[in-house]
């Protein structure tokens, strides 16, 4: 068994999972659990920008939707096949379905949301709704104020 040189607690978990494999099997109920999608979200006065790393995920396997200020990103990654005459020593790359939903603190203009996939990074721009965009309000002088 190969061990990665990192936190000793991770090695304990690796050993526990390795020792439990005969009981769980390769096709256990844990094998195909959905996994989370790590995100970076920035807010500006104009809106939000979201970035998610999706290396190796095909454009056809990504779904982005928005409903009532909740953005949902979902998709699926395929696992790389390995030959039957080999033994897999380490499997850290996750395969299977993923999904992540976010509610934004302010209203988003759903009709103006745009998404692009650039070099394995999903970038979603979500402009704020006009009613929630900060704006400067001019103050006029009336009467003897001044």
ZILIN-V315860 format. One record per run of one state. SS is the DSSP state (h for helix, s for strand, l for the rest). FROM is the first residue (numbers start at 1). TO is the last residue. If there is no record, write none. Layout:
ss=SS from=FROM to=TO
ss=SS from=FROM to=TO
This chain:
ss=l from=1 to=7
ss=h from=8 to=24
ss=l from=25 to=34
ss=s from=35 to=35
ss=l from=36 to=38
ss=s from=39 to=43
ss=l from=44 to=46
ss=s from=47 to=53
ss=l from=54 to=58
ss=h from=59 to=61
ss=s from=62 to=67
ss=l from=68 to=69
ss=s from=70 to=77
ss=l from=78 to=95
ss=s from=96 to=103
ss=l from=104 to=107
ss=s from=108 to=108
ss=l from=109 to=109
ss=h from=110 to=112
ss=l from=113 to=113
ss=s from=114 to=118
ss=l from=119 to=120
ss=s from=121 to=128
ss=l from=129 to=129
ss=h from=130 to=132
ss=l from=133 to=146
